[in-house]
Amino acid sequence: MAKITRAEAREALFGLMFEMEFQTEGDPNQIYERSCQNRDIPSDAYIKKAFFGILSRNDVIDSVISKYSKGWRADRLSKVSRSVLRIAVYEILFEDDIHPNISISQAVGLAVKYGEDRSKQFVNGVLSGLFKDWESNGVSAIIDCAVAAVESAKNGDNIGKDDQADTVESDDEQ
């Protein structure tokens, strides 16, 4: 099979991440293999590394998404927006060879192609906030803050957290 571009790999990865939204109980290895076969996804190192990288860091990635989505918890976002954001946040925080501007641009493109009318603006806003923090404070500070938030949530320390996080998402994002 021919080698694919990184943009094509991201789109295939988006399909896998979107599919995972509906198969939360399955074995990720089996889902990955079956999805690759059923959709003729080529064997690509980036797709496999990113897919399992996102799944293994999902709590941290979702914590980052929640922080920069200003009042929207990651679990309240549309499946499309959440899948797109997980890929971009993973790349920005954990892939040193991909500049955040590329990740943001590609994520916005996926949001335009697969999302609702306002998905583009929402995804761009979340990722722009993350990028500004990345430039100012560095990736380690963002990851450390997200890990602390995840640990705090696991310990039940987030009682009384911002009420906006419980707001119902607009029709454009559901």
VOTI-994197 format. One line per field, with one value per residue (C-alpha): residue number from 1; residue in three letters; x, y, z. Coordinates in nm, 4 decimals, m for minus. Each point is the difference from the previous one (the first is absolute). Layout:
% residues N
n = [NUM; ...]
res = [Ala; ...]
X = [X; ...]
Y = [Y; ...]
Z = [Z; ...]
% end
This chain:
% residues 174
n = [1; 2; 3; 4; 5; 6; 7; 8; 9; 10; 11; 12; 13; 14; 15; 16; 17; 18; 19; 20; 21; 22; 23; 24; 25; 26; 27; 28; 29; 30; 31; 32; 33; 34; 35; 36; 37; 38; 39; 40; 41; 42; 43; 44; 45; 46; 47; 48; 49; 50; 51; 52; 53; 54; 55; 56; 57; 58; 59; 60; 61; 62; 63; 64; 65; 66; 67; 68; 69; 70; 71; 72; 73; 74; 75; 76; 77; 78; 79; 80; 81; 82; 83; 84; 85; 86; 87; 88; 89; 90; 91; 92; 93; 94; 95; 96; 97; 98; 99; 100; 101; 102; 103; 104; 105; 106; 107; 108; 109; 110; 111; 112; 113; 114; 115; 116; 117; 118; 119; 120; 121; 122; 123; 124; 125; 126; 127; 128; 129; 130; 131; 132; 133; 134; 135; 136; 137; 138; 139; 140; 141; 142; 143; 144; 145; 146; 147; 148; 149; 150; 151; 152; 153; 154; 155; 156; 157; 158; 159; 160; 161; 162; 163; 164; 165; 166; 167; 168; 169; 170; 171; 172; 173; 174]
res = [Met; Ala; Lys; Ile; Thr; Arg; Ala; Glu; Ala; Arg; Glu; Ala; Leu; Phe; Gly; Leu; Met; Phe; Glu; Met; Glu; Phe; Gln; Thr; Glu; Gly; Asp; Pro; Asn; Gln; Ile; Tyr; Glu; Arg; Ser; Cys; Gln; Asn; Arg; Asp; Ile; Pro; Ser; Asp; Ala; Tyr; Ile; Lys; Lys; Ala; Phe; Phe; Gly; Ile; Leu; Ser; Arg; Asn; Asp; Val; Ile; Asp; Ser; Val; Ile; Ser; Lys; Tyr; Ser; Lys; Gly; Trp; Arg; Ala; Asp; Arg; Leu; Ser; Lys; Val; Ser; Arg; Ser; Val; Leu; Arg; Ile; Ala; Val; Tyr; Glu; Ile; Leu; Phe; Glu; Asp; Asp; Ile; His; Pro; Asn; Ile; Ser; Ile; Ser; Gln; Ala; Val; Gly; Leu; Ala; Val; Lys; Tyr; Gly; Glu; Asp; Arg; Ser; Lys; Gln; Phe; Val; Asn; Gly; Val; Leu; Ser; Gly; Leu; Phe; Lys; Asp; Trp; Glu; Ser; Asn; Gly; Val; Ser; Ala; Ile; Ile; Asp; Cys; Ala; Val; Ala; Ala; Val; Glu; Ser; Ala; Lys; Asn; Gly; Asp; Asn; Ile; Gly; Lys; Asp; Asp; Gln; Ala; Asp; Thr; Val; Glu; Ser; Asp; Asp; Glu; Gln]
X = [0.0000; 0.1270; 0.1363; m0.2510; 0.0496; m0.0175; m0.3285; m0.1448; 0.1311; m0.1668; m0.3295; 0.0259; 0.0895; m0.3044; m0.2160; 0.1523; m0.0457; m0.3577; m0.0690; 0.1419; m0.2724; m0.2489; 0.2115; 0.1093; m0.0112; 0.1988; 0.3657; 0.1860; 0.2378; m0.2866; m0.1887; 0.3121; 0.0675; m0.3617; m0.0426; 0.3179; m0.1164; m0.3604; 0.0914; 0.3203; 0.2104; 0.3604; 0.2652; 0.1372; 0.2278; m0.1488; m0.3598; 0.0808; 0.2245; m0.2501; m0.3028; 0.1508; 0.1716; m0.3313; m0.1729; 0.2768; m0.0103; m0.3721; m0.0629; 0.2808; m0.1052; m0.3638; 0.1094; 0.1850; m0.3008; m0.2279; 0.2348; 0.0219; m0.3613; m0.1076; m0.2844; m0.0512; 0.1165; 0.1485; m0.2693; m0.2689; 0.1416; m0.1231; 0.1736; 0.1468; 0.1420; 0.1327; 0.1703; 0.1569; 0.1169; 0.1477; 0.2172; 0.1200; 0.0625; 0.1921; 0.2167; 0.0625; 0.0955; 0.1613; 0.1329; 0.3188; 0.0356; m0.3337; m0.0285; m0.3217; m0.0974; m0.0194; m0.2058; m0.2379; m0.0389; m0.0686; m0.2436; m0.1956; m0.0115; m0.1414; m0.2550; m0.1104; m0.0289; m0.1726; m0.1407; m0.2998; m0.0078; 0.1699; 0.2486; 0.2707; m0.0120; m0.0251; 0.2954; 0.2080; m0.0784; 0.0920; 0.3229; 0.0986; m0.0274; 0.2103; 0.2586; 0.0323; 0.0603; 0.2439; 0.1989; m0.0046; 0.0456; 0.1201; m0.1387; 0.1205; m0.2026; m0.3148; 0.0458; 0.0814; m0.3128; m0.2151; 0.1453; m0.0679; m0.3594; m0.0503; 0.1414; m0.2147; m0.3117; 0.0860; 0.0308; m0.3353; 0.1589; m0.2023; m0.3222; m0.1535; 0.1872; m0.1151; m0.3718; 0.0482; 0.1480; m0.3466; m0.1594; m0.1705; 0.1881; m0.1589; m0.1748; 0.2955; 0.2319; m0.2200]
Y = [0.0000; 0.3495; 0.2293; 0.2594; 0.3629; 0.1171; 0.1778; m0.3270; m0.1807; 0.2580; m0.0488; m0.3773; 0.0548; 0.2239; m0.2875; m0.2346; 0.2480; 0.0704; m0.3724; m0.0356; 0.2392; m0.2801; m0.2963; 0.1007; m0.3547; m0.1797; m0.0943; 0.2854; m0.2436; m0.1956; 0.3158; 0.1407; m0.3170; m0.0489; 0.3657; 0.0001; m0.3084; 0.1131; 0.3465; m0.0887; 0.2233; m0.0535; m0.1106; 0.3338; 0.0570; 0.3408; m0.1278; m0.2874; 0.2063; 0.2854; m0.2276; m0.1849; 0.3149; 0.1830; m0.2926; m0.0372; 0.3724; 0.0562; 0.1396; 0.2551; 0.0971; 0.0415; 0.2097; 0.2324; 0.0178; 0.0848; 0.2724; 0.1796; m0.0494; 0.2564; m0.1625; m0.3100; m0.3303; m0.2301; m0.2605; 0.2562; 0.0798; m0.1482; m0.3217; 0.1695; 0.2965; m0.2215; m0.2372; 0.2860; 0.1750; m0.3178; m0.0470; 0.3603; 0.0201; m0.3271; 0.1323; 0.3349; m0.1551; m0.3306; 0.0162; 0.2058; m0.0261; 0.1705; 0.3756; 0.1046; 0.2273; m0.3053; m0.1932; 0.2932; 0.0530; m0.3673; m0.0192; 0.2982; m0.1654; m0.3197; 0.2021; 0.1745; m0.3284; m0.2100; 0.2378; 0.2245; 0.3647; 0.1374; m0.2828; 0.1828; 0.3038; m0.2119; m0.2244; 0.2976; 0.1867; m0.2907; m0.0724; 0.3670; 0.0335; m0.3109; 0.1287; 0.3351; m0.1822; m0.2353; 0.3002; 0.1773; m0.2831; m0.3007; m0.3454; m0.1353; 0.2568; m0.0855; m0.3726; 0.0424; 0.2103; m0.2557; m0.2924; 0.1868; 0.0655; m0.3679; m0.1086; 0.2564; m0.1263; m0.3607; 0.1039; 0.1789; 0.3416; 0.1698; 0.0329; 0.3416; 0.0456; 0.2596; m0.0394; 0.0883; m0.3431; m0.1458; 0.2240; m0.1837; 0.0403; 0.1894; m0.1926; 0.0681; m0.2018; m0.2932]
Z = [0.0000; m0.0801; 0.2668; 0.1183; 0.0946; 0.3600; m0.0804; m0.1343; 0.3074; 0.2262; m0.1796; 0.0427; 0.3663; 0.0361; m0.1290; 0.2567; 0.2847; m0.1048; m0.0102; 0.3515; 0.1178; m0.0659; 0.1152; 0.3470; 0.1375; m0.2706; m0.0028; m0.1750; m0.1715; m0.1539; m0.0938; m0.1644; m0.1994; m0.1037; m0.0966; m0.2062; m0.1876; m0.0500; m0.1203; m0.1839; 0.2230; m0.1018; 0.2414; 0.1126; 0.2996; 0.0795; 0.0052; 0.2324; 0.2300; 0.0254; 0.0457; 0.2942; 0.1276; 0.0197; 0.1698; 0.2586; 0.0848; m0.0445; 0.3502; m0.0317; m0.3529; 0.1053; 0.2982; m0.2376; m0.2321; 0.2929; 0.1207; m0.3340; m0.1046; 0.2598; 0.1822; m0.2129; 0.1429; m0.2627; 0.0658; m0.0935; m0.3450; m0.3247; m0.0968; m0.3077; 0.1901; 0.2782; m0.2456; m0.1963; 0.3166; 0.1484; m0.3068; m0.0057; 0.3752; m0.0138; m0.2823; 0.1698; 0.3322; m0.0915; m0.3565; m0.0142; m0.3775; m0.0783; 0.0455; 0.1766; m0.2903; m0.2256; 0.2540; 0.0431; m0.3739; m0.0640; 0.2917; m0.1274; m0.3435; 0.1504; 0.1986; m0.3198; m0.1871; 0.2665; 0.2607; 0.0358; m0.1056; 0.3122; 0.0503; m0.1925; 0.2287; 0.3130; m0.0889; m0.1089; 0.3233; 0.2261; m0.1845; m0.0276; 0.3778; 0.0465; m0.2489; 0.1804; 0.3271; m0.1757; m0.1248; 0.3374; 0.2466; m0.1973; m0.0453; 0.3360; 0.1951; m0.1952; 0.0505; 0.3698; 0.0524; m0.1852; 0.1959; 0.3252; m0.1087; m0.0850; 0.3365; 0.1795; m0.1775; 0.0868; 0.3642; m0.0097; 0.0496; m0.2736; 0.1985; m0.0610; m0.3262; m0.2520; m0.0622; m0.3669; m0.0572; 0.0482; m0.2617; m0.2834; m0.3259; m0.2893; m0.2742; m0.2295; 0.2198; 0.1037]
% end
